[in-house]
Each structure stands twice: as C-alpha cells, then as structure tokens.
Amino acid sequence: MCGIEAGTTSHALWWCVFAQAVWSNCRGPINKSLVVKEDFFSIFCYLCERLDMGELELFAILSHKIWLRRNKVVFGGPVQSPSCLLKCAKDLLGDYRRSLVEAAVPVNRSSLVLSRCSKPVAGTIEINWDAALDVKKKIMGVGIIARNSMGLVKAAMCTVSPYIQNPSVAEAIGARRAIEFAREMGFSSIELEGDSREVVLVLGSSEEFCGFYENIAMETRLLLGLFPCWRITYVGRDGNKAVHCLAKLAVSQYSQHVWVDVCPLVVLDIVCAEQL
C-alpha cells in the first residue's frame, strides 16, 4: 500500500506508512510512538503487558482491519482512510461487546427474526438446518429439511464436509448449504431456521463481520439476496431435532442423501412430533 515491498507481517501491520497513520490516531499505549520493536510478535507481547482487555480487543480488530484493507487494495478494491478504518473498528468492538451482553439474556423463538420481507408470504418454504461435528475425524455433517406452510416435507438432505472443526464455522457452512439447496429446489420465498444464535445474527445483518467464517458469511448473504423474500430465525434446539439427526446421520455414514416430496424415515417420528 505504501509502495514498498512488504516482506514481513510487521511491515504490513505496523511499519507501513498507512499502518502508522492508523496507529497514530489511537491514544494511549497503542500509539506507535511508544513501541520500537522490530517484529510484530514482539510488538504484540509489549502491548499485552501494557494494555487492558478493552485496548487489546481494539488492537486485534484494528490489526485485522489493516490486513483486510491491504488485501482489498492489492486486488483493486476501494481505499479506506485511516480515520474511517479506526471508526469502523471501534463500531465493530461496540457491536461485539453488546453481543456479549445480549448473549447472556435468554432468547425465545420469536425474539430473533431478521428478514427482507416484513412478514411471511403465501408459498413460503420453511427450511431448518443444523450441523454436527466429529472432531476426531475432522468432518462435519449438515442436515436440512424444507417444509411447506402445512408442515409437509417438500425436500430433505444430509451431506458431509471434511476438515471442519469449529462449531460456528460448521453452522455457517450448514446455512449456506441450506440456501444453495433452496435454490436447487426452485424455492423463491424461504424462512430459514437454525439453532445457532450467533450465525443467525451474522447472516441476517448487513453489518461487516470479522471472524473465522467471514468469507462464508459474505457468500451466504449474497445467496440470500437472490431470493425476493427471505427470513432467518433463531429456533431452540428442541425445535431442530430432526435436522440434527440428519446431520449426525451424514457424519456416521460419511455420505450424502437427498429426499424429494418425502420425509426421511429415520426422522419421520421427530418431524411428526415437531408439527404438534
């Protein structure tokens, strides 16, 4: 970004002219003038000894934002000023802290609904998804069930993906696969239901998200935008048992199955119970 070949992470995140402009806008120990270490790990260790948790959180977010901006510029993206980047980082930190407070408050099924349309429309298909992990095998399974307004199963699927170990990443991948499945089946109006409150919040929001599944979230939001009407809703684990069973089936058999206009026998009793 500064026209100098960046051979090290410390240059890109700390010594680059742009990075220095960002850090110089920070007050207190984060300010670049107080740190003269050459490598980024030493800089981080130095700050860990002097910053409180809130300042360390801002430092982490800013470092990530600087790196993202570098990548965007390299690939021809827009240029974001240091002051705008700092403001965005502080906004993200505020959102993160608010989410920690909200996470401590019990949430019922109807209190977390994010959508493009104000209410369900006729012909809306309800799609539940869930993910299951086998940490030892490093694989994840996804279970998906699509039902019409009468509760009848229109389609179902279970599939597996390798090399996944993080629960939130698995849930995000499951949501993306559920949306892809909805498009494959030709559904136009959908209501997604999942039992990961974090993923529901991220996918239903238009705010920038920084996390392990940032790219997955971006792709999923783009997919959602292809539907004229959509809703994404948090549902408790008790209301998501059928798809959880399908996800575990995918993991145990390491295979993919698709059912159209029929309910999988393995979850028939659970689906009937969920309709009551």
C-alpha positions as CSV (number, residue, x, y, z in Angstrom):
1,M,0.0,0.0,0.0
2,C,2.9,2.3,0.7
3,G,4.8,1.4,-2.5
4,I,7.4,-0.6,-0.6
5,E,7.7,-4.3,-0.9
6,A,6.3,-5.8,2.4
7,G,8.5,-8.8,3.2
8,T,7.2,-9.2,6.8
9,T,3.9,-9.1,8.6
10,S,5.4,-6.4,10.9
11,H,5.8,-4.0,8.0
12,A,2.3,-4.5,6.7
13,L,0.6,-4.2,10.1
14,W,2.9,-1.8,11.9
15,W,5.7,0.0,9.9
16,C,3.9,0.7,6.7
17,V,3.1,4.4,6.3
18,F,-0.6,3.6,6.2
19,A,-0.4,1.4,9.3
20,Q,1.5,4.1,11.1
21,A,-1.2,6.6,10.3
22,V,-3.8,4.3,11.8
23,W,-1.9,3.6,15.0
24,S,-1.0,7.3,15.4
25,N,-4.8,8.0,15.7
26,C,-5.0,5.8,18.7
27,R,-4.5,7.2,22.1
28,G,-2.5,5.7,25.0
29,P,-0.1,2.7,24.8
30,I,-1.4,1.6,21.4
31,N,0.1,4.6,19.8
32,K,3.0,3.6,17.5
33,S,5.5,6.1,19.0
34,L,5.6,4.1,22.2
35,V,6.6,0.8,20.5
36,V,10.0,0.4,18.9
37,K,10.1,-3.4,18.5
38,E,11.0,-4.7,15.0
39,D,8.9,-7.9,14.7
40,F,5.1,-8.0,15.1
41,F,5.2,-10.7,17.8
42,S,7.4,-8.6,20.0
43,I,5.1,-5.6,19.4
44,F,2.2,-7.7,20.5
45,C,4.0,-9.0,23.6
46,Y,5.0,-5.5,24.5
47,L,1.4,-4.3,24.3
48,C,0.0,-7.3,26.2
49,E,2.0,-6.1,29.2
50,R,0.6,-2.6,29.0
51,L,-2.9,-2.7,27.6
52,D,-6.1,-3.7,29.4
53,M,-8.5,-6.1,27.8
54,G,-10.6,-3.5,26.0
55,E,-7.5,-1.9,24.5
56,L,-6.2,-5.3,23.4
57,E,-9.6,-6.0,21.7
58,L,-9.3,-2.8,19.8
59,F,-5.7,-3.6,18.8
60,A,-6.8,-7.1,17.5
61,I,-9.6,-5.6,15.4
62,L,-7.5,-2.8,14.0
63,S,-4.8,-5.3,13.0
64,H,-7.3,-7.4,11.2
65,K,-8.9,-4.4,9.5
66,I,-5.4,-3.1,8.3
67,W,-4.7,-6.5,6.9
68,L,-8.1,-6.7,5.1
69,R,-7.6,-3.2,3.7
70,R,-4.2,-4.3,2.3
71,N,-5.7,-7.3,0.6
72,K,-8.5,-5.2,-0.9
73,V,-6.1,-2.6,-2.3
74,V,-3.9,-5.4,-3.7
75,F,-6.9,-6.7,-5.6
76,G,-8.1,-3.3,-6.8
77,G,-10.6,-2.6,-4.1
78,P,-11.6,0.8,-2.7
79,V,-9.2,2.8,-0.5
80,Q,-10.4,3.4,3.1
81,S,-8.9,6.2,5.1
82,P,-7.1,5.6,8.4
83,S,-9.8,7.6,10.3
84,C,-12.6,5.6,8.7
85,L,-10.9,2.4,9.4
86,L,-10.4,3.3,13.1
87,K,-14.1,4.3,13.4
88,C,-15.2,1.0,11.8
89,A,-13.0,-0.9,14.2
90,K,-14.5,0.9,17.2
91,D,-18.0,0.3,15.9
92,L,-17.3,-3.4,15.5
93,L,-15.9,-3.5,19.0
94,G,-19.0,-1.9,20.3
95,D,-21.2,-4.4,18.5
96,Y,-19.1,-7.3,19.9
97,R,-19.5,-6.0,23.4
98,R,-23.2,-5.6,23.0
99,S,-23.5,-9.1,21.6
100,L,-21.8,-10.4,24.8
101,V,-24.4,-8.7,26.9
102,E,-27.3,-9.9,24.7
103,A,-25.9,-13.5,24.7
104,A,-26.4,-13.6,28.5
105,V,-30.1,-12.9,28.0
106,P,-32.5,-15.8,27.3
107,V,-33.9,-15.6,23.8
108,N,-37.2,-17.2,22.7
109,R,-38.0,-18.2,19.1
110,S,-39.9,-15.1,18.2
111,S,-37.4,-12.5,19.5
112,L,-34.8,-13.0,16.9
113,V,-36.1,-12.7,13.3
114,L,-34.2,-11.0,10.6
115,S,-35.7,-10.6,7.1
116,R,-36.0,-8.9,3.8
117,C,-39.9,-9.0,4.0
118,S,-41.9,-7.8,6.9
119,K,-44.0,-11.0,7.2
120,P,-44.2,-14.5,5.7
121,V,-45.9,-14.6,2.3
122,A,-48.0,-17.3,0.8
123,G,-46.0,-20.2,-0.5
124,T,-43.1,-19.6,1.9
125,I,-41.0,-22.7,2.5
126,E,-39.6,-23.2,6.0
127,I,-36.1,-24.6,5.9
128,N,-34.4,-25.9,9.0
129,W,-30.7,-26.7,9.1
130,D,-28.2,-27.9,11.6
131,A,-24.6,-29.1,11.7
132,A,-22.9,-31.9,13.6
133,L,-19.1,-32.3,14.2
134,D,-16.8,-35.3,14.6
135,V,-13.7,-33.6,15.9
136,K,-11.5,-36.7,15.8
137,K,-12.3,-37.3,12.2
138,K,-12.3,-33.6,11.4
139,I,-15.6,-33.8,9.5
140,M,-19.0,-32.1,9.8
141,G,-22.4,-33.2,8.7
142,V,-25.3,-31.0,7.6
143,G,-29.0,-31.8,8.0
144,I,-31.6,-29.8,6.0
145,I,-35.4,-30.2,5.9
146,A,-37.7,-28.0,3.8
147,R,-41.5,-27.9,4.7
148,N,-44.4,-26.0,3.3
149,S,-46.9,-23.9,5.3
150,M,-48.9,-27.1,6.2
151,G,-45.8,-28.7,7.7
152,L,-45.4,-31.3,4.9
153,V,-41.8,-32.1,3.9
154,K,-41.0,-30.9,0.4
155,A,-37.4,-31.9,0.4
156,A,-34.6,-33.0,2.8
157,M,-30.9,-33.5,2.6
158,C,-27.9,-34.6,4.6
159,T,-24.3,-34.1,3.5
160,V,-20.8,-34.1,4.8
161,S,-17.7,-31.9,4.5
162,P,-14.1,-32.7,5.6
163,Y,-11.6,-30.6,7.6
164,I,-14.1,-28.7,9.7
165,Q,-13.6,-28.5,13.5
166,N,-15.1,-25.2,14.6
167,P,-18.8,-25.3,15.6
168,S,-19.6,-21.8,14.4
169,V,-17.9,-22.4,11.1
170,A,-19.9,-25.6,10.7
171,E,-23.2,-23.9,11.4
172,A,-22.3,-21.1,8.9
173,I,-21.5,-23.7,6.2
174,G,-24.7,-25.5,7.0
175,A,-26.7,-22.3,6.5
176,R,-25.0,-21.7,3.2
177,R,-25.7,-25.2,2.0
178,A,-29.4,-24.9,3.1
179,I,-29.7,-21.7,0.9
180,E,-28.0,-23.4,-2.0
181,F,-30.4,-26.4,-1.6
182,A,-33.4,-24.0,-1.6
183,R,-32.2,-22.5,-4.9
184,E,-31.6,-26.0,-6.4
185,M,-35.2,-26.9,-5.4
186,G,-36.6,-23.8,-7.0
187,F,-38.0,-22.2,-3.9
188,S,-38.5,-18.4,-4.1
189,S,-39.7,-17.4,-0.7
190,I,-37.9,-19.0,2.3
191,E,-37.7,-18.9,6.1
192,L,-34.5,-20.3,7.4
193,E,-34.5,-21.7,11.0
194,G,-31.3,-22.6,12.8
195,D,-30.3,-23.1,16.5
196,S,-27.0,-21.1,16.3
197,R,-28.0,-17.6,17.5
198,E,-24.6,-16.2,16.5
199,V,-24.9,-17.4,12.9
200,V,-28.5,-16.2,12.6
201,L,-27.4,-12.7,13.8
202,V,-24.4,-12.5,11.4
203,L,-26.3,-13.7,8.3
204,G,-29.3,-11.6,8.9
205,S,-27.3,-8.4,9.3
206,S,-25.8,-6.2,6.7
207,E,-23.0,-5.1,9.0
208,E,-19.4,-6.0,8.3
209,F,-18.4,-9.2,10.1
210,C,-14.9,-10.2,11.1
211,G,-14.4,-13.8,12.2
212,F,-13.4,-17.3,11.3
213,Y,-16.2,-17.7,8.7
214,E,-16.1,-14.1,7.3
215,N,-15.9,-15.3,3.7
216,I,-18.7,-17.9,4.2
217,A,-20.9,-15.2,5.7
218,M,-20.3,-12.9,2.8
219,E,-21.1,-15.6,0.3
220,T,-24.2,-16.6,2.2
221,R,-25.5,-13.0,2.3
222,L,-25.1,-12.8,-1.5
223,L,-27.0,-16.0,-1.9
224,L,-29.8,-14.7,0.3
225,G,-30.0,-11.6,-1.8
226,L,-31.1,-13.7,-4.8
227,F,-34.4,-14.5,-3.1
228,P,-37.2,-12.0,-3.4
229,C,-38.3,-12.7,0.1
230,W,-36.4,-14.3,3.0
231,R,-36.4,-14.6,6.7
232,I,-33.8,-16.1,9.0
233,T,-35.0,-17.1,12.5
234,Y,-33.4,-18.5,15.6
235,V,-35.1,-21.6,16.9
236,G,-34.2,-23.6,20.1
237,R,-32.5,-26.9,19.9
238,D,-35.8,-28.7,20.8
239,G,-37.3,-27.4,17.6
240,N,-34.4,-28.5,15.5
241,K,-34.1,-32.2,16.4
242,A,-34.9,-33.6,13.0
243,V,-32.2,-31.8,11.1
244,H,-29.7,-32.5,13.9
245,C,-30.5,-36.2,13.5
246,L,-29.9,-36.0,9.7
247,A,-26.6,-34.2,10.3
248,K,-25.4,-37.0,12.6
249,L,-26.5,-39.5,10.0
250,A,-24.3,-37.8,7.4
251,V,-21.3,-37.9,9.8
252,S,-21.8,-41.6,10.7
253,Q,-22.2,-42.7,7.1
254,Y,-19.9,-40.2,5.5
255,S,-22.3,-39.8,2.7
256,Q,-24.9,-37.5,1.1
257,H,-28.7,-38.3,0.7
258,V,-31.5,-36.3,-0.8
259,W,-35.2,-36.8,-0.5
260,V,-37.8,-35.0,-2.6
261,D,-41.5,-34.8,-1.6
262,V,-41.0,-37.5,1.1
263,C,-39.8,-37.4,4.7
264,P,-36.7,-39.5,5.6
265,L,-37.9,-42.5,7.6
266,V,-35.1,-42.0,10.1
267,V,-36.7,-38.7,11.3
268,L,-40.3,-39.4,10.5
269,D,-41.4,-39.6,14.1
270,I,-39.4,-36.5,15.1
271,V,-40.9,-34.5,12.2
272,C,-44.4,-35.5,13.2
273,A,-43.7,-34.6,16.8
274,E,-42.4,-31.1,15.7
275,Q,-45.6,-30.4,13.9
276,L,-47.7,-30.8,17.1
